Amino acid sequence: MDAEELNNWDEERYLELNSYFRVRIQILVDSDPYIKDLLHQNKSLQLHDLIDRLSEDDQERWHEFMKLDSIKLHIDMRNHLEGKGTPYNPRDGFTSGDLEDDDRPATW
């Protein structure tokens, strides 16, 4: 990932989209007949099944979110390798497990 892409990091937008899709995906799981049928048939539910059911606008938002998520992962990995930021752990990834110290909403 080049420096120009890293300059496109927008934490506020990332958190906004993360919260948006947390709610939007739950709505799909609870109300979309196709998704409910997949779950009822005990078939595995894949992320692409959910994303395919989103509106065109939401799919564009999803692509924006995925791009920001890729930038975030790159920044987190670089910080980890340089000994900065929150160290990686298998349970919580690059985030702190203690959300009480953080005023931000939890991300997926």
A tleap script that builds the chain and sets N, CA, C and O, in Angstrom:
source leaprc.protein.ff14SB
mol = sequence {
  NMET ASP ALA GLU GLU LEU ASN ASN TRP ASP
  GLU GLU ARG TYR LEU GLU LEU ASN SER TYR
  PHE ARG VAL ARG ILE GLN ILE LEU VAL ASP
  SER ASP PRO TYR ILE LYS ASP LEU LEU HIE
  GLN ASN LYS SER LEU GLN LEU HIE ASP LEU
  ILE ASP ARG LEU SER GLU ASP ASP GLN GLU
  ARG TRP HIE GLU PHE MET LYS LEU ASP SER
  ILE LYS LEU HIE ILE ASP MET ARG ASN HIE
  LEU GLU GLY LYS GLY THR PRO TYR ASN PRO
  ARG ASP GLY PHE THR SER GLY ASP LEU GLU
  ASP ASP ASP ARG PRO ALA THR CTRP
}
set mol.1.N position { 0.860 -1.172 0.000 }
set mol.1.CA position { 0.000 0.000 0.000 }
set mol.1.C position { 0.904 1.232 0.000 }
set mol.1.O position { 1.823 1.346 0.811 }
set mol.2.N position { 0.625 2.149 -0.923 }
set mol.2.CA position { 1.490 3.321 -1.026 }
set mol.2.C position { 1.047 4.423 -0.054 }
set mol.2.O position { -0.040 4.382 0.522 }
set mol.3.N position { 1.929 5.398 0.097 }
set mol.3.CA position { 1.703 6.481 1.065 }
set mol.3.C position { 0.441 7.279 0.744 }
set mol.3.O position { -0.250 7.743 1.651 }
set mol.4.N position { 0.141 7.437 -0.545 }
set mol.4.CA position { -1.055 8.199 -0.919 }
set mol.4.C position { -2.324 7.507 -0.413 }
set mol.4.O position { -3.242 8.163 0.079 }
set mol.5.N position { -2.368 6.183 -0.537 }
set mol.5.CA position { -3.528 5.443 -0.028 }
set mol.5.C position { -3.634 5.565 1.491 }
set mol.5.O position { -4.733 5.686 2.033 }
set mol.6.N position { -2.499 5.532 2.171 }
set mol.6.CA position { -2.509 5.663 3.630 }
set mol.6.C position { -2.991 7.041 4.066 }
set mol.6.O position { -3.558 7.185 5.149 }
set mol.7.N position { -2.772 8.051 3.234 }
set mol.7.CA position { -3.246 9.400 3.546 }
set mol.7.C position { -4.759 9.523 3.445 }
set mol.7.O position { -5.336 10.507 3.908 }
set mol.8.N position { -5.407 8.524 2.839 }
set mol.8.CA position { -6.859 8.539 2.708 }
set mol.8.C position { -7.559 7.974 3.944 }
set mol.8.O position { -8.778 7.799 3.934 }
set mol.9.N position { -6.815 7.689 4.994 }
set mol.9.CA position { -7.403 7.142 6.222 }
set mol.9.C position { -8.298 8.205 6.865 }
set mol.9.O position { -7.875 9.337 7.102 }
set mol.10.N position { -9.534 7.815 7.137 }
set mol.10.CA position { -10.516 8.693 7.760 }
set mol.10.C position { -11.190 7.892 8.866 }
set mol.10.O position { -12.170 7.186 8.629 }
set mol.11.N position { -10.653 8.010 10.076 }
set mol.11.CA position { -11.148 7.204 11.187 }
set mol.11.C position { -12.610 7.487 11.487 }
set mol.11.O position { -13.373 6.564 11.774 }
set mol.12.N position { -13.008 8.745 11.424 }
set mol.12.CA position { -14.399 9.095 11.713 }
set mol.12.C position { -15.345 8.410 10.721 }
set mol.12.O position { -16.372 7.862 11.118 }
set mol.13.N position { -15.000 8.443 9.449 }
set mol.13.CA position { -15.836 7.793 8.423 }
set mol.13.C position { -15.831 6.274 8.611 }
set mol.13.O position { -16.861 5.620 8.449 }
set mol.14.N position { -14.676 5.722 8.949 }
set mol.14.CA position { -14.574 4.278 9.193 }
set mol.14.C position { -15.516 3.860 10.315 }
set mol.14.O position { -16.253 2.883 10.177 }
set mol.15.N position { -15.496 4.593 11.426 }
set mol.15.CA position { -16.353 4.261 12.564 }
set mol.15.C position { -17.829 4.439 12.210 }
set mol.15.O position { -18.676 3.653 12.634 }
set mol.16.N position { -18.129 5.482 11.426 }
set mol.16.CA position { -19.501 5.717 10.988 }
set mol.16.C position { -20.009 4.550 10.145 }
set mol.16.O position { -21.105 4.039 10.376 }
set mol.17.N position { -19.200 4.131 9.159 }
set mol.17.CA position { -19.609 3.026 8.300 }
set mol.17.C position { -19.673 1.712 9.068 }
set mol.17.O position { -20.555 0.890 8.817 }
set mol.18.N position { -18.756 1.509 9.993 }
set mol.18.CA position { -18.765 0.303 10.807 }
set mol.18.C position { -20.072 0.195 11.579 }
set mol.18.O position { -20.701 -0.863 11.598 }
set mol.19.N position { -20.475 1.278 12.211 }
set mol.19.CA position { -21.738 1.287 12.958 }
set mol.19.C position { -22.928 1.099 12.023 }
set mol.19.O position { -23.869 0.372 12.342 }
set mol.20.N position { -22.881 1.751 10.885 }
set mol.20.CA position { -23.968 1.647 9.917 }
set mol.20.C position { -24.167 0.193 9.487 }
set mol.20.O position { -25.291 -0.309 9.484 }
set mol.21.N position { -23.078 -0.477 9.127 }
set mol.21.CA position { -23.212 -1.851 8.633 }
set mol.21.C position { -23.513 -2.848 9.750 }
set mol.21.O position { -24.107 -3.896 9.499 }
set mol.22.N position { -23.119 -2.540 10.946 }
set mol.22.CA position { -23.496 -3.393 12.068 }
set mol.22.C position { -25.024 -3.458 12.166 }
set mol.22.O position { -25.596 -4.533 12.341 }
set mol.23.N position { -25.668 -2.312 12.053 }
set mol.23.CA position { -27.133 -2.233 12.125 }
set mol.23.C position { -27.755 -2.801 10.852 }
set mol.23.O position { -28.684 -3.607 10.914 }
set mol.24.N position { -27.246 -2.382 9.709 }
set mol.24.CA position { -27.821 -2.782 8.416 }
set mol.24.C position { -27.789 -4.294 8.230 }
set mol.24.O position { -28.769 -4.879 7.770 }
set mol.25.N position { -26.687 -4.926 8.578 }
set mol.25.CA position { -26.574 -6.377 8.426 }
set mol.25.C position { -27.514 -7.090 9.390 }
set mol.25.O position { -28.105 -8.109 9.033 }
set mol.26.N position { -27.660 -6.575 10.598 }
set mol.26.CA position { -28.605 -7.185 11.534 }
set mol.26.C position { -30.035 -7.090 11.006 }
set mol.26.O position { -30.818 -8.027 11.158 }
set mol.27.N position { -30.372 -5.970 10.392 }
set mol.27.CA position { -31.700 -5.815 9.793 }
set mol.27.C position { -31.905 -6.849 8.687 }
set mol.27.O position { -32.971 -7.459 8.595 }
set mol.28.N position { -30.887 -7.046 7.850 }
set mol.28.CA position { -30.993 -8.057 6.797 }
set mol.28.C position { -31.212 -9.453 7.377 }
set mol.28.O position { -32.067 -10.202 6.905 }
set mol.29.N position { -30.449 -9.789 8.384 }
set mol.29.CA position { -30.567 -11.109 9.002 }
set mol.29.C position { -31.964 -11.297 9.592 }
set mol.29.O position { -32.532 -12.387 9.524 }
set mol.30.N position { -32.505 -10.246 10.162 }
set mol.30.CA position { -33.812 -10.333 10.819 }
set mol.30.C position { -34.995 -10.265 9.858 }
set mol.30.O position { -36.068 -10.776 10.179 }
set mol.31.N position { -34.826 -9.643 8.676 }
set mol.31.CA position { -36.010 -9.369 7.867 }
set mol.31.C position { -35.961 -9.840 6.421 }
set mol.31.O position { -37.018 -9.989 5.808 }
set mol.32.N position { -34.802 -10.078 5.855 }
set mol.32.CA position { -34.732 -10.443 4.445 }
set mol.32.C position { -35.162 -11.907 4.259 }
set mol.32.O position { -34.568 -12.804 4.858 }
set mol.33.N position { -36.188 -12.151 3.436 }
set mol.33.CA position { -36.688 -13.525 3.266 }
set mol.33.C position { -35.627 -14.515 2.754 }
set mol.33.O position { -35.575 -15.659 3.204 }
set mol.34.N position { -34.796 -14.073 1.826 }
set mol.34.CA position { -33.757 -14.955 1.289 }
set mol.34.C position { -32.762 -15.347 2.385 }
set mol.34.O position { -32.416 -16.520 2.522 }
set mol.35.N position { -32.314 -14.386 3.145 }
set mol.35.CA position { -31.357 -14.651 4.229 }
set mol.35.C position { -32.008 -15.517 5.300 }
set mol.35.O position { -31.393 -16.457 5.802 }
set mol.36.N position { -33.244 -15.202 5.648 }
set mol.36.CA position { -33.955 -16.009 6.653 }
set mol.36.C position { -34.102 -17.452 6.175 }
set mol.36.O position { -33.987 -18.389 6.965 }
set mol.37.N position { -34.358 -17.625 4.882 }
set mol.37.CA position { -34.472 -18.971 4.332 }
set mol.37.C position { -33.145 -19.717 4.415 }
set mol.37.O position { -33.117 -20.893 4.777 }
set mol.38.N position { -32.052 -19.047 4.084 }
set mol.38.CA position { -30.733 -19.678 4.206 }
set mol.38.C position { -30.480 -20.133 5.646 }
set mol.38.O position { -30.003 -21.241 5.889 }
set mol.39.N position { -30.805 -19.268 6.575 }
set mol.39.CA position { -30.605 -19.609 7.981 }
set mol.39.C position { -31.523 -20.751 8.413 }
set mol.39.O position { -31.114 -21.635 9.165 }
set mol.40.N position { -32.752 -20.725 7.938 }
set mol.40.CA position { -33.725 -21.760 8.295 }
set mol.40.C position { -33.292 -23.133 7.765 }
set mol.40.O position { -33.507 -24.154 8.419 }
set mol.41.N position { -32.686 -23.145 6.583 }
set mol.41.CA position { -32.224 -24.395 5.979 }
set mol.41.C position { -30.887 -24.853 6.550 }
set mol.41.O position { -30.313 -25.842 6.095 }
set mol.42.N position { -30.399 -24.129 7.546 }
set mol.42.CA position { -29.111 -24.438 8.179 }
set mol.42.C position { -27.950 -24.425 7.187 }
set mol.42.O position { -26.950 -25.120 7.369 }
set mol.43.N position { -28.102 -23.630 6.147 }
set mol.43.CA position { -26.997 -23.452 5.217 }
set mol.43.C position { -26.062 -22.405 5.802 }
set mol.43.O position { -26.471 -21.557 6.594 }
set mol.44.N position { -24.823 -22.480 5.405 }
set mol.44.CA position { -23.891 -21.479 5.918 }
set mol.44.C position { -24.192 -20.133 5.272 }
set mol.44.O position { -24.505 -20.046 4.085 }
set mol.45.N position { -24.092 -19.117 6.062 }
set mol.45.CA position { -24.330 -17.755 5.600 }
set mol.45.C position { -22.971 -17.104 5.393 }
set mol.45.O position { -22.169 -16.996 6.321 }
set mol.46.N position { -22.729 -16.679 4.177 }
set mol.46.CA position { -21.462 -16.047 3.834 }
set mol.46.C position { -21.666 -14.538 3.745 }
set mol.46.O position { -22.771 -14.062 3.483 }
set mol.47.N position { -20.599 -13.804 3.962 }
set mol.47.CA position { -20.678 -12.350 3.903 }
set mol.47.C position { -21.197 -11.878 2.547 }
set mol.47.O position { -21.993 -10.942 2.481 }
set mol.48.N position { -20.755 -12.513 1.473 }
set mol.48.CA position { -21.207 -12.079 0.145 }
set mol.48.C position { -22.716 -12.274 -0.023 }
set mol.48.O position { -23.344 -11.539 -0.785 }
set mol.49.N position { -23.318 -13.261 0.681 }
set mol.49.CA position { -24.776 -13.418 0.636 }
set mol.49.C position { -25.462 -12.159 1.161 }
set mol.49.O position { -26.466 -11.709 0.609 }
set mol.50.N position { -24.914 -11.608 2.217 }
set mol.50.CA position { -25.488 -10.397 2.806 }
set mol.50.C position { -25.240 -9.180 1.926 }
set mol.50.O position { -26.153 -8.396 1.669 }
set mol.51.N position { -24.018 -9.025 1.472 }
set mol.51.CA position { -23.657 -7.852 0.677 }
set mol.51.C position { -24.444 -7.825 -0.633 }
set mol.51.O position { -24.844 -6.757 -1.095 }
set mol.52.N position { -24.664 -8.986 -1.228 }
set mol.52.CA position { -25.445 -9.050 -2.466 }
set mol.52.C position { -26.878 -8.575 -2.275 }
set mol.52.O position { -27.521 -8.149 -3.234 }
set mol.53.N position { -27.379 -8.642 -1.064 }
set mol.53.CA position { -28.759 -8.248 -0.781 }
set mol.53.C position { -28.883 -6.755 -0.462 }
set mol.53.O position { -29.995 -6.250 -0.311 }
set mol.54.N position { -27.778 -6.058 -0.358 }
set mol.54.CA position { -27.791 -4.621 -0.076 }
set mol.54.C position { -28.179 -3.831 -1.323 }
set mol.54.O position { -28.021 -4.301 -2.450 }
set mol.55.N position { -28.682 -2.640 -1.099 }
set mol.55.CA position { -28.987 -1.747 -2.224 }
set mol.55.C position { -27.679 -1.345 -2.914 }
set mol.55.O position { -26.590 -1.544 -2.375 }
set mol.56.N position { -27.808 -0.782 -4.102 }
set mol.56.CA position { -26.624 -0.312 -4.828 }
set mol.56.C position { -25.852 0.724 -4.011 }
set mol.56.O position { -24.624 0.676 -3.940 }
set mol.57.N position { -26.571 1.650 -3.402 }
set mol.57.CA position { -25.925 2.676 -2.566 }
set mol.57.C position { -25.164 2.035 -1.411 }
set mol.57.O position { -24.033 2.417 -1.111 }
set mol.58.N position { -25.794 1.061 -0.772 }
set mol.58.CA position { -25.127 0.383 0.345 }
set mol.58.C position { -23.925 -0.427 -0.127 }
set mol.58.O position { -22.926 -0.527 0.587 }
set mol.59.N position { -24.010 -0.995 -1.301 }
set mol.59.CA position { -22.857 -1.727 -1.832 }
set mol.59.C position { -21.690 -0.781 -2.101 }
set mol.59.O position { -20.533 -1.145 -1.893 }
set mol.60.N position { -21.992 0.426 -2.562 }
set mol.60.CA position { -20.928 1.423 -2.747 }
set mol.60.C position { -20.334 1.812 -1.392 }
set mol.60.O position { -19.117 1.942 -1.257 }
set mol.61.N position { -21.194 1.998 -0.394 }
set mol.61.CA position { -20.701 2.281 0.965 }
set mol.61.C position { -19.833 1.129 1.470 }
set mol.61.O position { -18.808 1.351 2.114 }
set mol.62.N position { -20.249 -0.098 1.173 }
set mol.62.CA position { -19.496 -1.270 1.615 }
set mol.62.C position { -18.096 -1.266 1.002 }
set mol.62.O position { -17.113 -1.546 1.688 }
set mol.63.N position { -18.009 -0.951 -0.281 }
set mol.63.CA position { -16.694 -0.900 -0.925 }
set mol.63.C position { -15.826 0.196 -0.302 }
set mol.63.O position { -14.622 0.013 -0.121 }
set mol.64.N position { -16.432 1.315 0.019 }
set mol.64.CA position { -15.699 2.379 0.717 }
set mol.64.C position { -15.214 1.881 2.076 }
set mol.64.O position { -14.070 2.118 2.464 }
set mol.65.N position { -16.094 1.193 2.788 }
set mol.65.CA position { -15.735 0.650 4.101 }
set mol.65.C position { -14.586 -0.360 3.985 }
set mol.65.O position { -13.655 -0.334 4.790 }
set mol.66.N position { -14.649 -1.238 2.995 }
set mol.66.CA position { -13.598 -2.238 2.817 }
set mol.66.C position { -12.259 -1.577 2.494 }
set mol.66.O position { -11.214 -2.037 2.952 }
set mol.67.N position { -12.288 -0.511 1.714 }
set mol.67.CA position { -11.049 0.205 1.398 }
set mol.67.C position { -10.469 0.829 2.679 }
set mol.67.O position { -9.270 0.730 2.939 }
set mol.68.N position { -11.336 1.470 3.470 }
set mol.68.CA position { -10.880 2.043 4.734 }
set mol.68.C position { -10.390 0.953 5.689 }
set mol.68.O position { -9.412 1.155 6.410 }
set mol.69.N position { -11.057 -0.189 5.697 }
set mol.69.CA position { -10.652 -1.281 6.563 }
set mol.69.C position { -9.273 -1.817 6.169 }
set mol.69.O position { -8.470 -2.176 7.030 }
set mol.70.N position { -9.010 -1.867 4.881 }
set mol.70.CA position { -7.701 -2.295 4.394 }
set mol.70.C position { -6.609 -1.308 4.838 }
set mol.70.O position { -5.523 -1.717 5.251 }
set mol.71.N position { -6.907 -0.025 4.749 }
set mol.71.CA position { -5.952 1.002 5.195 }
set mol.71.C position { -5.715 0.864 6.696 }
set mol.71.O position { -4.577 0.944 7.159 }
set mol.72.N position { -6.791 0.658 7.454 }
set mol.72.CA position { -6.676 0.507 8.908 }
set mol.72.C position { -5.802 -0.691 9.255 }
set mol.72.O position { -4.930 -0.594 10.119 }
set mol.73.N position { -6.029 -1.811 8.592 }
set mol.73.CA position { -5.226 -3.004 8.849 }
set mol.73.C position { -3.751 -2.736 8.561 }
set mol.73.O position { -2.878 -3.130 9.333 }
set mol.74.N position { -3.484 -2.069 7.455 }
set mol.74.CA position { -2.099 -1.765 7.096 }
set mol.74.C position { -1.442 -0.872 8.161 }
set mol.74.O position { -0.310 -1.119 8.576 }
set mol.75.N position { -2.157 0.150 8.588 }
set mol.75.CA position { -1.627 1.060 9.616 }
set mol.75.C position { -1.410 0.302 10.923 }
set mol.75.O position { -0.374 0.460 11.569 }
set mol.76.N position { -2.384 -0.518 11.313 }
set mol.76.CA position { -2.260 -1.292 12.555 }
set mol.76.C position { -1.074 -2.258 12.498 }
set mol.76.O position { -0.341 -2.400 13.476 }
set mol.77.N position { -0.888 -2.915 11.363 }
set mol.77.CA position { 0.241 -3.847 11.221 }
set mol.77.C position { 1.575 -3.098 11.284 }
set mol.77.O position { 2.514 -3.537 11.947 }
set mol.78.N position { 1.643 -1.965 10.588 }
set mol.78.CA position { 2.878 -1.181 10.604 }
set mol.78.C position { 3.199 -0.712 12.025 }
set mol.78.O position { 4.338 -0.816 12.481 }
set mol.79.N position { 2.173 -0.191 12.721 }
set mol.79.CA position { 2.378 0.252 14.102 }
set mol.79.C position { 2.817 -0.900 14.990 }
set mol.79.O position { 3.686 -0.732 15.845 }
set mol.80.N position { 2.222 -2.066 14.793 }
set mol.80.CA position { 2.596 -3.244 15.580 }
set mol.80.C position { 4.063 -3.611 15.352 }
set mol.80.O position { 4.800 -3.875 16.301 }
set mol.81.N position { 4.470 -3.624 14.099 }
set mol.81.CA position { 5.849 -3.986 13.778 }
set mol.81.C position { 6.846 -2.945 14.281 }
set mol.81.O position { 7.998 -3.269 14.569 }
set mol.82.N position { 6.401 -1.700 14.384 }
set mol.82.CA position { 7.263 -0.631 14.887 }
set mol.82.C position { 7.152 -0.458 16.394 }
set mol.82.O position { 7.802 0.417 16.966 }
set mol.83.N position { 6.335 -1.284 17.044 }
set mol.83.CA position { 6.191 -1.214 18.497 }
set mol.83.C position { 5.336 -0.047 18.966 }
set mol.83.O position { 5.446 0.385 20.113 }
set mol.84.N position { 4.481 0.469 18.077 }
set mol.84.CA position { 3.594 1.574 18.435 }
set mol.84.C position { 2.155 1.065 18.468 }
set mol.84.O position { 1.848 -0.001 17.935 }
set mol.85.N position { 1.290 1.835 19.092 }
set mol.85.CA position { -0.125 1.487 19.098 }
set mol.85.C position { -0.432 0.307 19.993 }
set mol.85.O position { 0.410 -0.127 20.779 }
set mol.86.N position { -1.635 -0.207 19.870 }
set mol.86.CA position { -2.066 -1.353 20.657 }
set mol.86.C position { -1.485 -2.616 20.046 }
set mol.86.O position { -1.679 -2.867 18.857 }
set mol.87.N position { -0.775 -3.415 20.832 }
set mol.87.CA position { -0.208 -4.656 20.287 }
set mol.87.C position { -1.306 -5.619 19.837 }
set mol.87.O position { -2.413 -5.609 20.375 }
set mol.88.N position { -0.992 -6.433 18.868 }
set mol.88.CA position { -1.934 -7.435 18.377 }
set mol.88.C position { -2.077 -8.553 19.402 }
set mol.88.O position { -1.098 -8.984 20.011 }
set mol.89.N position { -3.314 -9.018 19.583 }
set mol.89.CA position { -3.526 -10.252 20.326 }
set mol.89.C position { -4.633 -11.029 19.624 }
set mol.89.O position { -5.523 -10.424 19.026 }
set mol.90.N position { -4.596 -12.361 19.686 }
set mol.90.CA position { -5.538 -13.177 18.926 }
set mol.90.C position { -7.005 -12.943 19.282 }
set mol.90.O position { -7.879 -13.111 18.432 }
set mol.91.N position { -7.280 -12.564 20.506 }
set mol.91.CA position { -8.668 -12.391 20.941 }
set mol.91.C position { -9.278 -11.092 20.409 }
set mol.91.O position { -10.410 -11.094 19.925 }
set mol.92.N position { -8.541 -9.989 20.494 }
set mol.92.CA position { -9.090 -8.676 20.168 }
set mol.92.C position { -8.483 -8.039 18.927 }
set mol.92.O position { -8.872 -6.933 18.554 }
set mol.93.N position { -7.552 -8.704 18.289 }
set mol.93.CA position { -6.896 -8.107 17.125 }
set mol.93.C position { -5.993 -6.962 17.557 }
set mol.93.O position { -5.194 -7.102 18.483 }
set mol.94.N position { -6.126 -5.834 16.880 }
set mol.94.CA position { -5.307 -4.666 17.184 }
set mol.94.C position { -6.028 -3.684 18.095 }
set mol.94.O position { -5.568 -2.557 18.279 }
set mol.95.N position { -7.154 -4.098 18.668 }
set mol.95.CA position { -7.898 -3.210 19.550 }
set mol.95.C position { -7.741 -3.652 20.984 }
set mol.95.O position { -7.439 -4.811 21.268 }
set mol.96.N position { -7.946 -2.732 21.864 }
set mol.96.CA position { -7.887 -3.036 23.283 }
set mol.96.C position { -9.110 -3.858 23.656 }
set mol.96.O position { -10.211 -3.590 23.175 }
set mol.97.N position { -8.922 -4.858 24.511 }
set mol.97.CA position { -10.036 -5.653 24.988 }
set mol.97.C position { -10.861 -4.923 26.019 }
set mol.97.O position { -11.977 -5.342 26.326 }
set mol.98.N position { -10.331 -3.828 26.565 }
set mol.98.CA position { -11.014 -3.065 27.604 }
set mol.98.C position { -11.680 -1.847 26.981 }
set mol.98.O position { -11.039 -0.812 26.798 }
set mol.99.N position { -12.964 -1.966 26.654 }
set mol.99.CA position { -13.673 -0.876 25.990 }
set mol.99.C position { -14.006 0.261 26.938 }
set mol.99.O position { -14.369 1.346 26.483 }
set mol.100.N position { -13.892 0.045 28.245 }
set mol.100.CA position { -14.192 1.114 29.192 }
set mol.100.C position { -13.188 2.252 29.072 }
set mol.100.O position { -13.512 3.396 29.394 }
set mol.101.N position { -11.975 1.958 28.615 }
set mol.101.CA position { -10.953 2.996 28.459 }
set mol.101.C position { -11.129 3.771 27.169 }
set mol.101.O position { -10.431 4.758 26.937 }
set mol.102.N position { -12.041 3.341 26.340 }
set mol.102.CA position { -12.187 3.923 25.024 }
set mol.102.C position { -13.590 4.492 24.879 }
set mol.102.O position { -14.571 3.796 25.141 }
set mol.103.N position { -13.695 5.742 24.467 }
set mol.103.CA position { -15.000 6.380 24.297 }
set mol.103.C position { -15.661 6.014 22.973 }
set mol.103.O position { -16.835 6.314 22.757 }
set mol.104.N position { -14.911 5.369 22.092 }
set mol.104.CA position { -15.458 5.032 20.786 }
set mol.104.C position { -16.284 3.750 20.860 }
set mol.104.O position { -16.057 2.909 21.731 }
set mol.105.N position { -17.243 3.603 19.944 }
set mol.105.CA position { -18.006 2.353 19.904 }
set mol.105.C position { -17.113 1.203 19.442 }
set mol.105.O position { -16.134 1.415 18.726 }
set mol.106.N position { -17.453 0.011 19.851 }
set mol.106.CA position { -16.683 -1.161 19.431 }
set mol.106.C position { -16.857 -1.365 17.944 }
set mol.106.O position { -17.934 -1.131 17.397 }
set mol.107.N position { -15.781 -1.807 17.281 }
set mol.107.CA position { -15.852 -2.123 15.864 }
set mol.107.C position { -15.845 -3.629 15.696 }
set mol.107.O position { -15.449 -4.366 16.599 }
set mol.108.N position { -16.280 -4.072 14.545 }
set mol.108.CA position { -16.253 -5.492 14.256 }
set mol.108.C position { -14.865 -5.905 13.910 }
set mol.108.O position { -14.621 -7.079 13.629 }
savepdb mol mol.pdb
quit
